[in-house]
Amino acid sequence: MRTDIPSDPLILLSFVNTKLRDQYASLDALCDDLQLSRQDLQRRLSEVGFEYDPGQNRFW
């Protein structure tokens, strides 16, 4: 994971959901643009109980 991405899971959640809401139409677009591993991001957020909902384009 990049060092400029928040490491705290709840701050990461807020960061990612804000980016998804304001700038990206999908998680794939966000990960491609920010050069993030989708699997790593989803794993980190699932460890604290959040899953990606493509219909809502956000983590819940």
Phi and psi in radians as a Rosetta constraint file:
Dihedral C 1 N 2 CA 2 C 2 CIRCULARHARMONIC -1.115 0.35
Dihedral N 2 CA 2 C 2 N 3 CIRCULARHARMONIC 2.654 0.35
Dihedral C 2 N 3 CA 3 C 3 CIRCULARHARMONIC -1.374 0.35
Dihedral N 3 CA 3 C 3 N 4 CIRCULARHARMONIC -0.313 0.35
Dihedral C 3 N 4 CA 4 C 4 CIRCULARHARMONIC -1.570 0.35
Dihedral N 4 CA 4 C 4 N 5 CIRCULARHARMONIC 0.093 0.35
Dihedral C 4 N 5 CA 5 C 5 CIRCULARHARMONIC -1.699 0.35
Dihedral N 5 CA 5 C 5 N 6 CIRCULARHARMONIC 2.362 0.35
Dihedral C 5 N 6 CA 6 C 6 CIRCULARHARMONIC -0.960 0.35
Dihedral N 6 CA 6 C 6 N 7 CIRCULARHARMONIC 2.427 0.35
Dihedral C 6 N 7 CA 7 C 7 CIRCULARHARMONIC -1.594 0.35
Dihedral N 7 CA 7 C 7 N 8 CIRCULARHARMONIC -0.509 0.35
Dihedral C 7 N 8 CA 8 C 8 CIRCULARHARMONIC -1.164 0.35
Dihedral N 8 CA 8 C 8 N 9 CIRCULARHARMONIC 2.207 0.35
Dihedral C 8 N 9 CA 9 C 9 CIRCULARHARMONIC -1.031 0.35
Dihedral N 9 CA 9 C 9 N 10 CIRCULARHARMONIC -0.645 0.35
Dihedral C 9 N 10 CA 10 C 10 CIRCULARHARMONIC -1.309 0.35
Dihedral N 10 CA 10 C 10 N 11 CIRCULARHARMONIC -0.601 0.35
Dihedral C 10 N 11 CA 11 C 11 CIRCULARHARMONIC -1.229 0.35
Dihedral N 11 CA 11 C 11 N 12 CIRCULARHARMONIC -0.675 0.35
Dihedral C 11 N 12 CA 12 C 12 CIRCULARHARMONIC -1.044 0.35
Dihedral N 12 CA 12 C 12 N 13 CIRCULARHARMONIC -0.763 0.35
Dihedral C 12 N 13 CA 13 C 13 CIRCULARHARMONIC -0.991 0.35
Dihedral N 13 CA 13 C 13 N 14 CIRCULARHARMONIC -0.862 0.35
Dihedral C 13 N 14 CA 14 C 14 CIRCULARHARMONIC -1.092 0.35
Dihedral N 14 CA 14 C 14 N 15 CIRCULARHARMONIC -0.761 0.35
Dihedral C 14 N 15 CA 15 C 15 CIRCULARHARMONIC -1.030 0.35
Dihedral N 15 CA 15 C 15 N 16 CIRCULARHARMONIC -0.890 0.35
Dihedral C 15 N 16 CA 16 C 16 CIRCULARHARMONIC -1.157 0.35
Dihedral N 16 CA 16 C 16 N 17 CIRCULARHARMONIC -0.809 0.35
Dihedral C 16 N 17 CA 17 C 17 CIRCULARHARMONIC -1.114 0.35
Dihedral N 17 CA 17 C 17 N 18 CIRCULARHARMONIC -0.622 0.35
Dihedral C 17 N 18 CA 18 C 18 CIRCULARHARMONIC -1.147 0.35
Dihedral N 18 CA 18 C 18 N 19 CIRCULARHARMONIC -0.783 0.35
Dihedral C 18 N 19 CA 19 C 19 CIRCULARHARMONIC -1.079 0.35
Dihedral N 19 CA 19 C 19 N 20 CIRCULARHARMONIC -0.758 0.35
Dihedral C 19 N 20 CA 20 C 20 CIRCULARHARMONIC -1.103 0.35
Dihedral N 20 CA 20 C 20 N 21 CIRCULARHARMONIC -0.708 0.35
Dihedral C 20 N 21 CA 21 C 21 CIRCULARHARMONIC -1.192 0.35
Dihedral N 21 CA 21 C 21 N 22 CIRCULARHARMONIC -0.765 0.35
Dihedral C 21 N 22 CA 22 C 22 CIRCULARHARMONIC -1.647 0.35
Dihedral N 22 CA 22 C 22 N 23 CIRCULARHARMONIC -0.445 0.35
Dihedral C 22 N 23 CA 23 C 23 CIRCULARHARMONIC -2.284 0.35
Dihedral N 23 CA 23 C 23 N 24 CIRCULARHARMONIC -0.408 0.35
Dihedral C 23 N 24 CA 24 C 24 CIRCULARHARMONIC -2.225 0.35
Dihedral N 24 CA 24 C 24 N 25 CIRCULARHARMONIC 2.405 0.35
Dihedral C 24 N 25 CA 25 C 25 CIRCULARHARMONIC -1.443 0.35
Dihedral N 25 CA 25 C 25 N 26 CIRCULARHARMONIC -0.204 0.35
Dihedral C 25 N 26 CA 26 C 26 CIRCULARHARMONIC -2.747 0.35
Dihedral N 26 CA 26 C 26 N 27 CIRCULARHARMONIC 2.854 0.35
Dihedral C 26 N 27 CA 27 C 27 CIRCULARHARMONIC -1.159 0.35
Dihedral N 27 CA 27 C 27 N 28 CIRCULARHARMONIC -0.642 0.35
Dihedral C 27 N 28 CA 28 C 28 CIRCULARHARMONIC -1.066 0.35
Dihedral N 28 CA 28 C 28 N 29 CIRCULARHARMONIC -0.750 0.35
Dihedral C 28 N 29 CA 29 C 29 CIRCULARHARMONIC -1.097 0.35
Dihedral N 29 CA 29 C 29 N 30 CIRCULARHARMONIC -0.745 0.35
Dihedral C 29 N 30 CA 30 C 30 CIRCULARHARMONIC -1.074 0.35
Dihedral N 30 CA 30 C 30 N 31 CIRCULARHARMONIC -0.864 0.35
Dihedral C 30 N 31 CA 31 C 31 CIRCULARHARMONIC -1.112 0.35
Dihedral N 31 CA 31 C 31 N 32 CIRCULARHARMONIC -0.720 0.35
Dihedral C 31 N 32 CA 32 C 32 CIRCULARHARMONIC -1.092 0.35
Dihedral N 32 CA 32 C 32 N 33 CIRCULARHARMONIC -0.819 0.35
Dihedral C 32 N 33 CA 33 C 33 CIRCULARHARMONIC -1.193 0.35
Dihedral N 33 CA 33 C 33 N 34 CIRCULARHARMONIC -0.700 0.35
Dihedral C 33 N 34 CA 34 C 34 CIRCULARHARMONIC -1.589 0.35
Dihedral N 34 CA 34 C 34 N 35 CIRCULARHARMONIC 0.038 0.35
Dihedral C 34 N 35 CA 35 C 35 CIRCULARHARMONIC 0.956 0.35
Dihedral N 35 CA 35 C 35 N 36 CIRCULARHARMONIC 0.906 0.35
Dihedral C 35 N 36 CA 36 C 36 CIRCULARHARMONIC -1.919 0.35
Dihedral N 36 CA 36 C 36 N 37 CIRCULARHARMONIC 2.648 0.35
Dihedral C 36 N 37 CA 37 C 37 CIRCULARHARMONIC -1.428 0.35
Dihedral N 37 CA 37 C 37 N 38 CIRCULARHARMONIC 2.067 0.35
Dihedral C 37 N 38 CA 38 C 38 CIRCULARHARMONIC -1.046 0.35
Dihedral N 38 CA 38 C 38 N 39 CIRCULARHARMONIC -0.749 0.35
Dihedral C 38 N 39 CA 39 C 39 CIRCULARHARMONIC -1.073 0.35
Dihedral N 39 CA 39 C 39 N 40 CIRCULARHARMONIC -0.765 0.35
Dihedral C 39 N 40 CA 40 C 40 CIRCULARHARMONIC -1.139 0.35
Dihedral N 40 CA 40 C 40 N 41 CIRCULARHARMONIC -0.772 0.35
Dihedral C 40 N 41 CA 41 C 41 CIRCULARHARMONIC -1.078 0.35
Dihedral N 41 CA 41 C 41 N 42 CIRCULARHARMONIC -0.831 0.35
Dihedral C 41 N 42 CA 42 C 42 CIRCULARHARMONIC -1.121 0.35
Dihedral N 42 CA 42 C 42 N 43 CIRCULARHARMONIC -0.667 0.35
Dihedral C 42 N 43 CA 43 C 43 CIRCULARHARMONIC -1.108 0.35
Dihedral N 43 CA 43 C 43 N 44 CIRCULARHARMONIC -0.814 0.35
Dihedral C 43 N 44 CA 44 C 44 CIRCULARHARMONIC -1.064 0.35
Dihedral N 44 CA 44 C 44 N 45 CIRCULARHARMONIC -0.723 0.35
Dihedral C 44 N 45 CA 45 C 45 CIRCULARHARMONIC -1.366 0.35
Dihedral N 45 CA 45 C 45 N 46 CIRCULARHARMONIC -0.528 0.35
Dihedral C 45 N 46 CA 46 C 46 CIRCULARHARMONIC -1.223 0.35
Dihedral N 46 CA 46 C 46 N 47 CIRCULARHARMONIC -0.488 0.35
Dihedral C 46 N 47 CA 47 C 47 CIRCULARHARMONIC -1.083 0.35
Dihedral N 47 CA 47 C 47 N 48 CIRCULARHARMONIC -0.418 0.35
Dihedral C 47 N 48 CA 48 C 48 CIRCULARHARMONIC -1.925 0.35
Dihedral N 48 CA 48 C 48 N 49 CIRCULARHARMONIC 0.296 0.35
Dihedral C 48 N 49 CA 49 C 49 CIRCULARHARMONIC 1.657 0.35
Dihedral N 49 CA 49 C 49 N 50 CIRCULARHARMONIC 0.238 0.35
Dihedral C 49 N 50 CA 50 C 50 CIRCULARHARMONIC -1.968 0.35
Dihedral N 50 CA 50 C 50 N 51 CIRCULARHARMONIC 2.388 0.35
Dihedral C 50 N 51 CA 51 C 51 CIRCULARHARMONIC -2.153 0.35
Dihedral N 51 CA 51 C 51 N 52 CIRCULARHARMONIC 2.594 0.35
Dihedral C 51 N 52 CA 52 C 52 CIRCULARHARMONIC -1.371 0.35
Dihedral N 52 CA 52 C 52 N 53 CIRCULARHARMONIC 2.323 0.35
Dihedral C 52 N 53 CA 53 C 53 CIRCULARHARMONIC -1.979 0.35
Dihedral N 53 CA 53 C 53 N 54 CIRCULARHARMONIC 1.830 0.35
Dihedral C 53 N 54 CA 54 C 54 CIRCULARHARMONIC -1.125 0.35
Dihedral N 54 CA 54 C 54 N 55 CIRCULARHARMONIC -0.514 0.35
Dihedral C 54 N 55 CA 55 C 55 CIRCULARHARMONIC -1.144 0.35
Dihedral N 55 CA 55 C 55 N 56 CIRCULARHARMONIC -0.640 0.35
Dihedral C 55 N 56 CA 56 C 56 CIRCULARHARMONIC -1.637 0.35
Dihedral N 56 CA 56 C 56 N 57 CIRCULARHARMONIC -0.207 0.35
Dihedral C 56 N 57 CA 57 C 57 CIRCULARHARMONIC 0.920 0.35
Dihedral N 57 CA 57 C 57 N 58 CIRCULARHARMONIC 0.904 0.35
Dihedral C 57 N 58 CA 58 C 58 CIRCULARHARMONIC -2.827 0.35
Dihedral N 58 CA 58 C 58 N 59 CIRCULARHARMONIC 2.838 0.35
Dihedral C 58 N 59 CA 59 C 59 CIRCULARHARMONIC -1.593 0.35
Dihedral N 59 CA 59 C 59 N 60 CIRCULARHARMONIC 2.408 0.35
